[in-house]
Amino acid sequence: MSLAITHFAVGGICTALVALYFFPPTRYARTLVLLGGGWGMLPDVHWVAPLYATELKALHASVFTNIFWFHQTLDVVDPTDSYTAAALALGAFILVVSLGDHCTYRTAERSTNPTDSGPLMPVRSLDLLVRTAGILGLTCGAGLLTVGGLHAGVNELQGLYLGIGTALATTGGAALAGQFTLAPWVASRLSPTAIGVSTGVVSLMLAVGGGTLAASPLRYGLTARSLAVSGVGALLLVLAVVCAQLRIQL
């Protein structure tokens, strides 16, 4: 199992990214990051629980604990309580939080100083993230199509490879082309709050599910089946980014 600090750092990283892209600027961003780190550690509560410790420990091994920022996946990928993994996760945590603070403060400075004509990365527009996800989706989709069409080792999974590859490449290409927008009837029939909440929830669900599936080669080794499952996870992650972009079109 991973060390507690590893779970805290990964939970904080995921929460920091969610707060940066999904939430409006808030003075409680750091509090949310700390709470997110605690959320990632929550399945380990059986170590200190005065009641139902046995039941909570049994629940700890469930795949459903991945909703706590991929807790079970981390335990499988890092079964030896690696201090190196903990140090890398903590370093990434510090980097992501620092960059998030920089982007937030820079946005605030530009909004209060209209004479500043310097370039500003449109972080909250998700443009860069969507383009990156589109490129990765297109590349991974093409790779799956190539493997499915040419590699004899996929055997009976060939149809699955071709289907996932086509879906992933198409979704990535559409994301690059900017073809995902809210339909007019959705905007007219639903309130901005309802659209924002629903797309935000769907984005988080897709991100957690996609991240868990994308890590399949790390969990089970690099096999034809785990690679196909990883492709499904990559598709869900691209769709999560697209949903996040739809949310801020309101």
Secondary structure per residue as TSV (DSSP state, phi and psi in degrees):
chain	resnum	aa	ss	phi	psi
A	1	M	-	360.0	151.3
A	2	S	-	-73.3	153.9
A	3	L	-	-66.3	155.9
A	4	A	H	-60.1	-37.5
A	5	I	H	-65.7	-30.0
A	6	T	H	-66.8	-45.8
A	7	H	H	-62.3	-40.9
A	8	F	H	-63.2	-44.7
A	9	A	H	-65.3	-44.4
A	10	V	H	-65.5	-41.7
A	11	G	H	-61.5	-40.5
A	12	G	H	-65.8	-39.9
A	13	I	H	-61.6	-49.6
A	14	C	H	-61.9	-42.1
A	15	T	H	-67.5	-38.2
A	16	A	H	-61.7	-41.4
A	17	L	H	-67.2	-41.2
A	18	V	H	-63.0	-44.5
A	19	A	H	-63.9	-35.4
A	20	L	H	-70.8	-42.0
A	21	Y	H	-96.8	-28.4
A	22	F	H	-100.9	-30.9
A	23	F	S	-102.6	150.5
A	24	P	-	-69.4	162.9
A	25	P	-	-55.4	135.2
A	26	T	-	-141.8	148.7
A	27	R	T	-74.9	-8.2
A	28	Y	T	-104.0	23.2
A	29	A	H	-60.2	-43.3
A	30	R	H	-67.6	-35.3
A	31	T	H	-62.3	-42.0
A	32	L	H	-61.2	-39.1
A	33	V	H	-63.8	-43.3
A	34	L	H	-64.1	-42.3
A	35	L	H	-64.1	-37.5
A	36	G	H	-64.1	-38.7
A	37	G	H	-63.2	-40.9
A	38	G	H	-64.3	-37.8
A	39	W	H	-61.2	-39.5
A	40	G	H	-66.1	-25.2
A	41	M	H	-90.9	-9.9
A	42	L	G	-56.3	-38.5
A	43	P	G	-61.1	-17.1
A	44	D	G	-85.8	9.9
A	45	V	G	-65.6	-17.6
A	46	H	G	-62.3	-21.6
A	47	W	G	-67.4	-26.0
A	48	V	T	-122.1	-1.6
A	49	A	-	-69.1	128.7
A	50	P	S	-76.4	-17.8
A	51	L	S	-131.0	149.6
A	52	Y	S	56.0	33.7
A	53	A	H	-63.6	-38.5
A	54	T	H	-65.3	-44.8
A	55	E	H	-65.3	-40.3
A	56	L	H	-67.5	-34.6
A	57	K	H	-67.9	-36.6
A	58	A	H	-65.5	-39.1
A	59	L	H	-66.4	-28.7
A	60	H	H	-58.1	-32.5
A	61	A	T	-83.6	-2.6
A	62	S	S	-74.9	146.1
A	63	V	G	-64.6	-21.0
A	64	F	G	-69.9	-14.1
A	65	T	G	-72.4	-1.7
A	66	N	G	-66.9	-18.0
A	67	I	G	-67.2	-18.0
A	68	F	T	-89.2	60.7
A	69	W	T	50.7	55.5
A	70	F	S	62.3	36.9
A	71	H	H	-60.0	-49.5
A	72	Q	H	-67.4	-36.8
A	73	T	H	-63.1	-42.2
A	74	L	H	-62.0	-39.8
A	75	D	H	-65.5	-34.5
A	76	V	H	-74.6	-43.3
A	77	V	H	-69.7	-33.9
A	78	D	-	-121.5	74.8
A	79	P	T	-79.9	-6.4
A	80	T	T	-107.9	15.7
A	81	D	-	53.6	52.7
A	82	S	-	-68.1	126.2
A	83	Y	H	-72.8	-29.5
A	84	T	H	-64.6	-45.4
A	85	A	H	-61.7	-40.0
A	86	A	H	-63.3	-43.0
A	87	A	H	-65.2	-42.3
A	88	L	H	-64.5	-42.8
A	89	A	H	-63.5	-41.3
A	90	L	H	-66.6	-39.9
A	91	G	H	-63.6	-42.1
A	92	A	H	-64.8	-36.6
A	93	F	H	-60.7	-48.2
A	94	I	H	-61.8	-42.0
A	95	L	H	-64.3	-47.8
A	96	V	H	-64.6	-43.8
A	97	V	H	-65.1	-40.4
A	98	S	H	-64.1	-44.7
A	99	L	H	-64.6	-38.2
A	100	G	H	-62.7	-42.6
A	101	D	H	-63.5	-42.6
A	102	H	H	-60.2	-46.9
A	103	C	H	-64.5	-39.9
A	104	T	H	-65.5	-46.6
A	105	Y	H	-67.5	-36.7
A	106	R	H	-65.7	-39.7
A	107	T	H	-63.1	-42.2
A	108	A	H	-63.6	-39.9
A	109	E	H	-63.4	-43.2
A	110	R	H	-67.6	-35.3
A	111	S	H	-70.2	-25.4
A	112	T	H	-99.9	-3.5
A	113	N	-	-133.0	80.4
A	114	P	T	-65.4	-14.6
A	115	T	T	-80.6	-9.3
A	116	D	-	-78.6	109.3
A	117	S	-	-99.9	8.4
A	118	G	S	-66.4	159.5
A	119	P	-	-66.2	144.6
A	120	L	-	-134.0	120.3
A	121	M	-	-64.8	122.3
A	122	P	-	-74.0	72.7
A	123	V	G	-61.2	-49.0
A	124	R	G	-75.1	-10.3
A	125	S	G	-77.7	-14.3
A	126	L	T	66.0	10.3
A	127	D	H	-57.8	-49.6
A	128	L	H	-63.9	-42.6
A	129	L	H	-65.7	-40.0
A	130	V	H	-66.2	-42.0
A	131	R	H	-63.6	-42.0
A	132	T	H	-62.8	-44.7
A	133	A	H	-63.5	-37.6
A	134	G	H	-64.0	-43.6
A	135	I	H	-63.9	-44.8
A	136	L	H	-64.8	-40.9
A	137	G	H	-63.2	-43.6
A	138	L	H	-64.9	-42.6
A	139	T	H	-66.5	-47.8
A	140	C	H	-64.8	-38.9
A	141	G	H	-62.4	-43.5
A	142	A	H	-63.5	-38.0
A	143	G	H	-63.8	-43.4
A	144	L	H	-65.4	-38.2
A	145	L	H	-64.1	-40.1
A	146	T	H	-65.2	-46.8
A	147	V	H	-64.9	-43.6
A	148	G	H	-65.1	-32.0
A	149	G	H	-86.9	-25.4
A	150	L	H	-116.1	-25.7
A	151	H	-	-90.6	124.2
A	152	A	G	-74.0	-15.2
A	153	G	G	-72.1	-14.5
A	154	V	G	-76.5	-21.9
A	155	N	G	51.3	-120.7
A	156	E	G	-72.1	-7.8
A	157	L	G	-89.2	6.6
A	158	Q	H	-59.1	-45.7
A	159	G	H	-60.4	-39.7
A	160	L	H	-64.0	-43.2
A	161	Y	H	-60.4	-45.8
A	162	L	H	-67.0	-38.4
A	163	G	H	-67.7	-47.6
A	164	I	H	-65.2	-41.8
A	165	G	H	-61.3	-42.8
A	166	T	H	-63.9	-45.3
A	167	A	H	-63.2	-41.9
A	168	L	H	-68.7	-44.4
A	169	A	H	-66.0	-40.5
A	170	T	H	-65.2	-44.8
A	171	T	H	-64.3	-42.3
A	172	G	H	-63.9	-42.1
A	173	G	H	-64.4	-40.3
A	174	A	H	-66.3	-36.5
A	175	A	H	-65.0	-40.7
A	176	L	H	-65.0	-35.7
A	177	A	H	-81.7	-7.0
A	178	G	T	69.9	39.2
A	179	Q	-	-91.6	2.3
A	180	F	-	-100.8	114.1
A	181	T	-	-140.3	161.6
A	182	L	-	-73.1	132.3
A	183	A	-	-66.7	144.3
A	184	P	H	-55.9	-38.4
A	185	W	H	-67.1	-28.2
A	186	V	H	-68.3	-47.5
A	187	A	H	-64.2	-30.0
A	188	S	H	-82.9	-28.2
A	189	R	H	-97.2	-23.3
A	190	L	S	-114.8	145.5
A	191	S	-	-72.5	155.6
A	192	P	H	-56.5	-35.9
A	193	T	H	-64.3	-45.2
A	194	A	H	-63.1	-41.3
A	195	I	H	-66.2	-44.2
A	196	G	H	-62.7	-44.8
A	197	V	H	-65.9	-45.8
A	198	S	H	-65.7	-44.6
A	199	T	H	-68.8	-33.4
A	200	G	H	-65.4	-43.5
A	201	V	H	-64.4	-44.1
A	202	V	H	-62.5	-40.8
A	203	S	H	-60.3	-45.4
A	204	L	H	-64.6	-41.8
A	205	M	H	-63.0	-43.3
A	206	L	H	-64.9	-39.3
A	207	A	H	-66.3	-44.4
A	208	V	H	-67.1	-46.8
A	209	G	H	-64.5	-42.7
A	210	G	H	-65.5	-42.1
A	211	G	H	-63.2	-39.3
A	212	T	H	-64.7	-45.3
A	213	L	H	-70.1	-37.3
A	214	A	H	-64.1	-24.1
A	215	A	T	-85.3	7.1
A	216	S	H	-55.9	-42.8
A	217	P	H	-61.0	-29.1
A	218	L	H	-74.8	-31.9
A	219	R	H	-79.8	-41.6
A	220	Y	H	-118.4	3.7
A	221	G	-	88.3	164.8
A	222	L	S	-84.2	97.2
A	223	T	-	-125.3	169.4
A	224	A	H	-60.9	-40.3
A	225	R	H	-70.3	-45.0
A	226	S	H	-66.3	-31.9
A	227	L	H	-68.9	-37.5
A	228	A	H	-65.7	-43.3
A	229	V	H	-62.7	-39.0
A	230	S	H	-62.1	-36.2
A	231	G	H	-62.5	-40.2
A	232	V	H	-61.6	-42.3
A	233	G	H	-61.8	-40.8
A	234	A	H	-62.6	-39.4
A	235	L	H	-62.2	-43.0
A	236	L	H	-65.0	-36.7
A	237	L	H	-66.8	-40.5
A	238	V	H	-62.5	-43.1
A	239	L	H	-65.4	-32.7
A	240	A	H	-62.7	-42.3
A	241	V	H	-66.2	-40.3
A	242	V	H	-62.6	-43.3
A	243	C	H	-62.9	-37.8
A	244	A	H	-62.6	-38.1
A	245	Q	H	-67.1	-39.3
A	246	L	H	-61.3	-35.3
A	247	R	H	-62.0	-39.2
A	248	I	T	-91.3	8.4
A	249	Q	T	-80.2	-6.7
A	250	L	-	-68.3	360.0
